[in-house]
Amino acid sequence: MDLRQSYNNNKVRARDAFYKGMYPIIPFIIVLVVIGLELIPLLIGASVYSAVTSNGLSVGGFETTLWALGFAGLSLISLYLISSSIFGLYIVTLPDMTPLKALRSARQLVKRRRWLVMRKMLFMPLAIVVVALIIMVPVVLLITVAASWIFLVFSLVCLVFIHSYLYALYRELINE
């Protein structure tokens, strides 16, 4: 709620966040469960690929490549499903919105733009990994004692960045 108000240039008070921030928690959790279910193809692909490679079932590079392509295909299915549902998390927090209506609205929001949304969603973790390498490698090499604390702060900043990035993408899709 606070991010939505900030993007609309409304004044956000701590009292409003405390009293009004908890009302959509159950619908939010339901949409989150749906997203978890959409991750099942990724989980299956990762489990099968891990079992195949760790148990030596793929003998050569060609077989390993085939299993990796299967894993990539299942990962792509999960990404395809999540590319709309992730915006359902923002939509479900609107007043008088049910989880099913939010998921349908999110699907309509990315209709005919799903590949663009998927590309932008894939850019985010790539950018975070690059920034993490730039920040954390020197920290681990030079300031080893503080590395765990700096990693914690970096993780919290990443959480805020991810949320802001996805919400800005959501707003961009609405305004198009």
KATAWO-V105528 format. One record per residue. N is the residue number from 1. SS is DSSP state (@ for helix, = for strand, . for the rest). NEAR is the number of other ideal C-beta (glycine too) atoms within 12 Angstrom. D_FIRST is the distance of its C-alpha to the first C-alpha in whole Angstrom. Layout:
# KATAWO-V105528
n = {N/N}
ss = {SS/SS}
near = {NEAR/NEAR}
d_first = {D_FIRST/D_FIRST}
This chain:
# KATAWO-V105528
n = {1/2/3/4/5/6/7/8/9/10/11/12/13/14/15/16/17/18/19/20/21/22/23/24/25/26/27/28/29/30/31/32/33/34/35/36/37/38/39/40/41/42/43/44/45/46/47/48/49/50/51/52/53/54/55/56/57/58/59/60/61/62/63/64/65/66/67/68/69/70/71/72/73/74/75/76/77/78/79/80/81/82/83/84/85/86/87/88/89/90/91/92/93/94/95/96/97/98/99/100/101/102/103/104/105/106/107/108/109/110/111/112/113/114/115/116/117/118/119/120/121/122/123/124/125/126/127/128/129/130/131/132/133/134/135/136/137/138/139/140/141/142/143/144/145/146/147/148/149/150/151/152/153/154/155/156/157/158/159/160/161/162/163/164/165/166/167/168/169/170/171/172/173/174/175/176}
ss = {./@/@/@/@/@/@/././././././@/@/@/@/@/@/@/././././@/@/@/@/@/@/@/@/@/@/@/@/@/@/./@/@/@/@/@/@/@/@/@/@/@/@/@/@/@/././././././@/@/@/@/@/@/@/@/@/@/@/@/@/@/@/@/@/@/@/@/@/@/@/@/@/@/@/@/@/@/@/./././././././@/@/@/@/@/@/@/@/@/@/@/././././@/@/@/@/@/@/@/@/@/@/@/@/@/@/@/@/@/@/@/@/@/@/@/@/@/@/@/@/@/./@/@/@/@/@/@/@/@/@/@/@/@/@/@/@/@/@/@/@/@/@/@/@/@/@/@/@/@/@/@/@/@/.}
near = {28/23/25/28/18/20/21/14/8/13/12/19/15/12/11/18/18/13/11/19/20/15/19/27/17/16/28/26/18/24/36/25/20/28/29/19/18/28/25/20/24/27/19/19/26/23/20/24/28/17/16/22/22/14/13/12/16/23/14/11/11/11/17/19/17/20/29/22/17/25/28/19/20/26/27/22/22/28/30/25/30/35/34/36/38/41/38/40/36/34/36/36/33/25/15/12/25/21/28/18/20/34/33/22/28/38/28/19/30/34/18/13/23/26/17/19/32/24/16/26/33/20/18/27/18/14/18/24/17/14/18/22/16/13/23/27/18/15/22/18/11/13/16/15/10/16/19/15/15/22/20/15/17/25/19/14/18/23/16/18/21/23/23/21/23/30/28/22/32/35/21/19/30/22/10/14}
d_first = {0/4/6/5/6/9/10/11/12/11/12/9/11/11/12/9/7/10/11/8/6/9/10/10/12/15/14/12/15/18/16/17/20/21/20/23/25/25/26/29/31/30/31/34/35/35/37/40/40/40/42/45/44/45/48/50/50/49/52/52/50/50/49/46/45/45/43/40/40/39/37/35/35/34/31/31/30/27/26/26/25/22/21/20/18/16/14/14/11/9/11/11/8/9/11/14/14/16/17/20/19/16/18/21/18/18/21/22/20/22/25/28/26/25/28/26/23/25/26/23/22/25/25/22/24/27/26/24/28/30/28/28/32/32/31/32/35/37/35/36/40/40/38/38/37/34/33/31/29/28/27/25/23/23/22/19/18/19/16/14/16/16/12/12/15/14/11/14/16/14/14/17/18/17/19/22}
